[in-house]
Amino acid sequence: MNAFRAREGVELVEICGEYLLVATKDAREACPFATQINKAAADYWKLLDGPCTIQTLADKAVEKLGTDAKSSFLSALMFVSKMSKTGYIVMEDRG
């Protein structure tokens, strides 16, 4: 099963109610310097505290954000897909 994690050196910043992912240090070589994300994506980003799977991220969303299981899973899937394509999330193979 594939796991993923936030790329080291990427910071979530909130400025005037807007959310940005900012690549610092070595992360600048792997992803755009900054990208704007919406509040829902920022909420999912805050749930990344180490390697996890889509299901564990969705389960955390249900617990911490109070969302339902089905929409949490679909939202987590879309979030991880977009963030991995841009390099902010790193995929890991857990075998």
Secondary structure, 3 states (H helix, E strand, C coil): CEEEEECCCEEEEEECCEEEEEECHHHHHCCCCEEEECHHHHHHHHHCCCCECHHHHHHHHHHHHCCCHHHHHHHHHHHHHHHHHCCCEEEEECC
